[in-house]
Amino acid sequence: MDAAQRPVTRRIELSLRKPALRLWGGIRPTLVIGGRGQPVQWGVGTWQVAADEPVELGVYLFVRGWRFGDAQVLLAPADPPTLTYRAPILPFGRGRFLSA
């Protein structure tokens, strides 16, 4: 595959912050990129996405069969590649994305 045929990609950096109040242990985040979910860990991670089209990111939290903390953002190609996800303080609210 030559340079003209290679897909153009970019890296995004996502920082996942734990909830301030953790009533239960084992809260796990899941990241959804373009409709495909993948379990992730708390902290900073990078992902490769298409550079020439917008990508939808979503995060939700999972604990003992209970899903909460949903947050979605549409990241355009011109947007900065660094985001922070903040989990809700209590285990029934929505999460939120912040630009870094």
Rosetta constraint file for C-alpha pairs under 8 A:
AtomPair CA 1 CA 5 HARMONIC 6.05 0.50
AtomPair CA 1 CA 6 HARMONIC 6.62 0.50
AtomPair CA 2 CA 6 HARMONIC 6.60 0.50
AtomPair CA 7 CA 50 HARMONIC 7.68 0.50
AtomPair CA 8 CA 50 HARMONIC 6.24 0.50
AtomPair CA 8 CA 51 HARMONIC 5.71 0.50
AtomPair CA 8 CA 52 HARMONIC 7.11 0.50
AtomPair CA 9 CA 48 HARMONIC 6.42 0.50
AtomPair CA 9 CA 49 HARMONIC 5.51 0.50
AtomPair CA 9 CA 50 HARMONIC 4.40 0.50
AtomPair CA 9 CA 51 HARMONIC 4.50 0.50
AtomPair CA 9 CA 52 HARMONIC 7.61 0.50
AtomPair CA 10 CA 48 HARMONIC 5.63 0.50
AtomPair CA 10 CA 49 HARMONIC 5.57 0.50
AtomPair CA 10 CA 50 HARMONIC 6.10 0.50
AtomPair CA 10 CA 51 HARMONIC 5.04 0.50
AtomPair CA 11 CA 46 HARMONIC 6.36 0.50
AtomPair CA 11 CA 47 HARMONIC 5.50 0.50
AtomPair CA 11 CA 48 HARMONIC 4.49 0.50
AtomPair CA 11 CA 49 HARMONIC 6.24 0.50
AtomPair CA 11 CA 81 HARMONIC 6.91 0.50
AtomPair CA 12 CA 46 HARMONIC 5.50 0.50
AtomPair CA 12 CA 47 HARMONIC 5.42 0.50
AtomPair CA 12 CA 48 HARMONIC 6.40 0.50
AtomPair CA 12 CA 49 HARMONIC 7.30 0.50
AtomPair CA 12 CA 81 HARMONIC 4.55 0.50
AtomPair CA 12 CA 82 HARMONIC 5.93 0.50
AtomPair CA 12 CA 83 HARMONIC 7.87 0.50
AtomPair CA 13 CA 44 HARMONIC 6.98 0.50
AtomPair CA 13 CA 45 HARMONIC 5.76 0.50
AtomPair CA 13 CA 46 HARMONIC 4.39 0.50
AtomPair CA 13 CA 47 HARMONIC 6.59 0.50
AtomPair CA 13 CA 81 HARMONIC 6.01 0.50
AtomPair CA 13 CA 82 HARMONIC 4.76 0.50
AtomPair CA 13 CA 83 HARMONIC 6.30 0.50
AtomPair CA 14 CA 44 HARMONIC 5.73 0.50
AtomPair CA 14 CA 45 HARMONIC 5.49 0.50
AtomPair CA 14 CA 46 HARMONIC 6.18 0.50
AtomPair CA 14 CA 82 HARMONIC 5.99 0.50
AtomPair CA 14 CA 83 HARMONIC 4.95 0.50
AtomPair CA 14 CA 84 HARMONIC 5.60 0.50
AtomPair CA 14 CA 85 HARMONIC 7.21 0.50
AtomPair CA 15 CA 42 HARMONIC 7.65 0.50
AtomPair CA 15 CA 43 HARMONIC 5.43 0.50
AtomPair CA 15 CA 44 HARMONIC 4.22 0.50
AtomPair CA 15 CA 45 HARMONIC 6.42 0.50
AtomPair CA 15 CA 82 HARMONIC 7.99 0.50
AtomPair CA 15 CA 83 HARMONIC 6.34 0.50
AtomPair CA 15 CA 84 HARMONIC 4.60 0.50
AtomPair CA 15 CA 85 HARMONIC 6.11 0.50
AtomPair CA 16 CA 41 HARMONIC 7.77 0.50
AtomPair CA 16 CA 42 HARMONIC 5.20 0.50
AtomPair CA 16 CA 43 HARMONIC 5.03 0.50
AtomPair CA 16 CA 44 HARMONIC 6.26 0.50
AtomPair CA 16 CA 84 HARMONIC 6.03 0.50
AtomPair CA 16 CA 85 HARMONIC 4.95 0.50
AtomPair CA 16 CA 86 HARMONIC 6.50 0.50
AtomPair CA 16 CA 87 HARMONIC 7.89 0.50
AtomPair CA 17 CA 42 HARMONIC 6.30 0.50
AtomPair CA 17 CA 43 HARMONIC 6.38 0.50
AtomPair CA 17 CA 84 HARMONIC 7.41 0.50
AtomPair CA 17 CA 85 HARMONIC 6.11 0.50
AtomPair CA 17 CA 86 HARMONIC 5.21 0.50
AtomPair CA 17 CA 87 HARMONIC 6.31 0.50
AtomPair CA 18 CA 42 HARMONIC 6.61 0.50
AtomPair CA 18 CA 86 HARMONIC 7.03 0.50
AtomPair CA 18 CA 87 HARMONIC 5.91 0.50
AtomPair CA 19 CA 86 HARMONIC 7.25 0.50
AtomPair CA 19 CA 87 HARMONIC 4.90 0.50
AtomPair CA 19 CA 88 HARMONIC 5.83 0.50
AtomPair CA 19 CA 89 HARMONIC 5.34 0.50
AtomPair CA 19 CA 90 HARMONIC 7.54 0.50
AtomPair CA 20 CA 87 HARMONIC 7.94 0.50
AtomPair CA 20 CA 88 HARMONIC 7.77 0.50
AtomPair CA 20 CA 89 HARMONIC 5.39 0.50
AtomPair CA 21 CA 89 HARMONIC 5.57 0.50
AtomPair CA 21 CA 90 HARMONIC 6.41 0.50
AtomPair CA 22 CA 90 HARMONIC 7.83 0.50
AtomPair CA 24 CA 63 HARMONIC 7.84 0.50
AtomPair CA 25 CA 63 HARMONIC 7.99 0.50
AtomPair CA 26 CA 63 HARMONIC 6.22 0.50
AtomPair CA 26 CA 64 HARMONIC 7.99 0.50
AtomPair CA 27 CA 61 HARMONIC 6.52 0.50
AtomPair CA 27 CA 62 HARMONIC 5.80 0.50
AtomPair CA 27 CA 63 HARMONIC 4.90 0.50
AtomPair CA 28 CA 39 HARMONIC 7.60 0.50
AtomPair CA 28 CA 40 HARMONIC 7.50 0.50
AtomPair CA 28 CA 41 HARMONIC 7.10 0.50
AtomPair CA 28 CA 42 HARMONIC 7.89 0.50
AtomPair CA 28 CA 61 HARMONIC 5.59 0.50
AtomPair CA 28 CA 62 HARMONIC 5.26 0.50
AtomPair CA 28 CA 63 HARMONIC 6.47 0.50
AtomPair CA 29 CA 39 HARMONIC 6.35 0.50
AtomPair CA 29 CA 40 HARMONIC 5.85 0.50
AtomPair CA 29 CA 41 HARMONIC 6.57 0.50
AtomPair CA 29 CA 42 HARMONIC 7.20 0.50
AtomPair CA 29 CA 59 HARMONIC 6.75 0.50
AtomPair CA 29 CA 60 HARMONIC 5.79 0.50
AtomPair CA 29 CA 61 HARMONIC 4.46 0.50
AtomPair CA 29 CA 62 HARMONIC 6.26 0.50
AtomPair CA 30 CA 37 HARMONIC 6.55 0.50
AtomPair CA 30 CA 38 HARMONIC 5.67 0.50
AtomPair CA 30 CA 39 HARMONIC 4.43 0.50
AtomPair CA 30 CA 40 HARMONIC 5.60 0.50
AtomPair CA 30 CA 59 HARMONIC 5.60 0.50
AtomPair CA 30 CA 60 HARMONIC 5.49 0.50
AtomPair CA 30 CA 61 HARMONIC 6.17 0.50
AtomPair CA 30 CA 62 HARMONIC 7.48 0.50
AtomPair CA 31 CA 37 HARMONIC 5.59 0.50
AtomPair CA 31 CA 38 HARMONIC 5.42 0.50
AtomPair CA 31 CA 39 HARMONIC 6.23 0.50
AtomPair CA 31 CA 40 HARMONIC 6.48 0.50
AtomPair CA 31 CA 57 HARMONIC 7.19 0.50
AtomPair CA 31 CA 58 HARMONIC 5.80 0.50
AtomPair CA 31 CA 59 HARMONIC 4.64 0.50
AtomPair CA 31 CA 60 HARMONIC 6.88 0.50
AtomPair CA 32 CA 36 HARMONIC 5.21 0.50
AtomPair CA 32 CA 37 HARMONIC 4.13 0.50
AtomPair CA 32 CA 38 HARMONIC 6.30 0.50
AtomPair CA 32 CA 56 HARMONIC 8.00 0.50
AtomPair CA 32 CA 57 HARMONIC 5.70 0.50
AtomPair CA 32 CA 58 HARMONIC 4.87 0.50
AtomPair CA 32 CA 59 HARMONIC 6.11 0.50
AtomPair CA 33 CA 37 HARMONIC 6.54 0.50
AtomPair CA 33 CA 55 HARMONIC 7.11 0.50
AtomPair CA 33 CA 56 HARMONIC 5.98 0.50
AtomPair CA 33 CA 57 HARMONIC 4.88 0.50
AtomPair CA 33 CA 58 HARMONIC 6.60 0.50
AtomPair CA 34 CA 55 HARMONIC 6.20 0.50
AtomPair CA 34 CA 56 HARMONIC 5.47 0.50
AtomPair CA 34 CA 57 HARMONIC 6.73 0.50
AtomPair CA 35 CA 56 HARMONIC 7.95 0.50
AtomPair CA 49 CA 55 HARMONIC 7.34 0.50
AtomPair CA 50 CA 54 HARMONIC 7.70 0.50
AtomPair CA 50 CA 55 HARMONIC 7.49 0.50
AtomPair CA 51 CA 77 HARMONIC 5.85 0.50
AtomPair CA 52 CA 77 HARMONIC 5.93 0.50
AtomPair CA 53 CA 76 HARMONIC 6.77 0.50
AtomPair CA 53 CA 77 HARMONIC 6.00 0.50
AtomPair CA 54 CA 74 HARMONIC 6.62 0.50
AtomPair CA 54 CA 75 HARMONIC 5.48 0.50
AtomPair CA 54 CA 76 HARMONIC 4.27 0.50
AtomPair CA 54 CA 77 HARMONIC 5.73 0.50
AtomPair CA 55 CA 74 HARMONIC 5.78 0.50
AtomPair CA 55 CA 75 HARMONIC 5.29 0.50
AtomPair CA 55 CA 76 HARMONIC 6.60 0.50
AtomPair CA 56 CA 72 HARMONIC 7.08 0.50
AtomPair CA 56 CA 73 HARMONIC 5.82 0.50
AtomPair CA 56 CA 74 HARMONIC 4.39 0.50
AtomPair CA 56 CA 75 HARMONIC 6.08 0.50
AtomPair CA 57 CA 72 HARMONIC 5.62 0.50
AtomPair CA 57 CA 73 HARMONIC 5.37 0.50
AtomPair CA 57 CA 74 HARMONIC 6.28 0.50
AtomPair CA 57 CA 75 HARMONIC 7.29 0.50
AtomPair CA 58 CA 70 HARMONIC 7.18 0.50
AtomPair CA 58 CA 71 HARMONIC 5.55 0.50
AtomPair CA 58 CA 72 HARMONIC 4.20 0.50
AtomPair CA 58 CA 73 HARMONIC 6.44 0.50
AtomPair CA 59 CA 69 HARMONIC 7.51 0.50
AtomPair CA 59 CA 70 HARMONIC 5.74 0.50
AtomPair CA 59 CA 71 HARMONIC 5.45 0.50
AtomPair CA 59 CA 72 HARMONIC 6.57 0.50
AtomPair CA 59 CA 85 HARMONIC 7.79 0.50
AtomPair CA 59 CA 95 HARMONIC 7.94 0.50
AtomPair CA 60 CA 67 HARMONIC 6.84 0.50
AtomPair CA 60 CA 68 HARMONIC 5.99 0.50
AtomPair CA 60 CA 69 HARMONIC 5.12 0.50
AtomPair CA 60 CA 70 HARMONIC 4.37 0.50
AtomPair CA 60 CA 71 HARMONIC 6.56 0.50
AtomPair CA 60 CA 95 HARMONIC 7.66 0.50
AtomPair CA 61 CA 67 HARMONIC 5.64 0.50
AtomPair CA 61 CA 68 HARMONIC 5.29 0.50
AtomPair CA 61 CA 69 HARMONIC 5.47 0.50
AtomPair CA 61 CA 70 HARMONIC 7.03 0.50
AtomPair CA 62 CA 66 HARMONIC 5.65 0.50
AtomPair CA 62 CA 67 HARMONIC 4.66 0.50
AtomPair CA 62 CA 68 HARMONIC 6.58 0.50
AtomPair CA 63 CA 67 HARMONIC 6.64 0.50
AtomPair CA 68 CA 91 HARMONIC 6.59 0.50
AtomPair CA 68 CA 92 HARMONIC 5.81 0.50
AtomPair CA 68 CA 93 HARMONIC 6.79 0.50
AtomPair CA 68 CA 94 HARMONIC 6.83 0.50
AtomPair CA 69 CA 87 HARMONIC 6.01 0.50
AtomPair CA 69 CA 88 HARMONIC 6.01 0.50
AtomPair CA 69 CA 91 HARMONIC 7.22 0.50
AtomPair CA 69 CA 92 HARMONIC 6.83 0.50
AtomPair CA 69 CA 93 HARMONIC 5.71 0.50
AtomPair CA 69 CA 94 HARMONIC 4.23 0.50
AtomPair CA 69 CA 95 HARMONIC 4.48 0.50
AtomPair CA 70 CA 94 HARMONIC 5.22 0.50
AtomPair CA 70 CA 95 HARMONIC 5.48 0.50
AtomPair CA 70 CA 96 HARMONIC 7.90 0.50
AtomPair CA 71 CA 94 HARMONIC 6.36 0.50
AtomPair CA 71 CA 95 HARMONIC 5.11 0.50
AtomPair CA 71 CA 96 HARMONIC 5.44 0.50
AtomPair CA 71 CA 97 HARMONIC 6.95 0.50
AtomPair CA 72 CA 96 HARMONIC 7.74 0.50
AtomPair CA 72 CA 97 HARMONIC 7.56 0.50
AtomPair CA 73 CA 97 HARMONIC 7.11 0.50
AtomPair CA 75 CA 79 HARMONIC 6.25 0.50
AtomPair CA 80 CA 99 HARMONIC 7.55 0.50
AtomPair CA 80 CA 100 HARMONIC 7.94 0.50
AtomPair CA 82 CA 99 HARMONIC 6.47 0.50
AtomPair CA 82 CA 100 HARMONIC 5.66 0.50
AtomPair CA 83 CA 97 HARMONIC 6.64 0.50
AtomPair CA 83 CA 98 HARMONIC 5.79 0.50
AtomPair CA 83 CA 99 HARMONIC 4.81 0.50
AtomPair CA 83 CA 100 HARMONIC 5.54 0.50
AtomPair CA 84 CA 97 HARMONIC 5.56 0.50
AtomPair CA 84 CA 98 HARMONIC 5.07 0.50
AtomPair CA 84 CA 99 HARMONIC 6.33 0.50
AtomPair CA 84 CA 100 HARMONIC 6.67 0.50
AtomPair CA 85 CA 95 HARMONIC 7.00 0.50
AtomPair CA 85 CA 96 HARMONIC 5.72 0.50
AtomPair CA 85 CA 97 HARMONIC 4.57 0.50
AtomPair CA 85 CA 98 HARMONIC 6.40 0.50
AtomPair CA 86 CA 95 HARMONIC 5.67 0.50
AtomPair CA 86 CA 96 HARMONIC 5.42 0.50
AtomPair CA 86 CA 97 HARMONIC 6.37 0.50
AtomPair CA 86 CA 98 HARMONIC 7.70 0.50
AtomPair CA 87 CA 94 HARMONIC 7.35 0.50
AtomPair CA 87 CA 95 HARMONIC 4.63 0.50
AtomPair CA 87 CA 96 HARMONIC 6.84 0.50
AtomPair CA 88 CA 92 HARMONIC 7.54 0.50
AtomPair CA 88 CA 93 HARMONIC 5.45 0.50
AtomPair CA 88 CA 94 HARMONIC 5.78 0.50
AtomPair CA 88 CA 95 HARMONIC 5.02 0.50
AtomPair CA 88 CA 96 HARMONIC 7.78 0.50
AtomPair CA 89 CA 93 HARMONIC 7.47 0.50
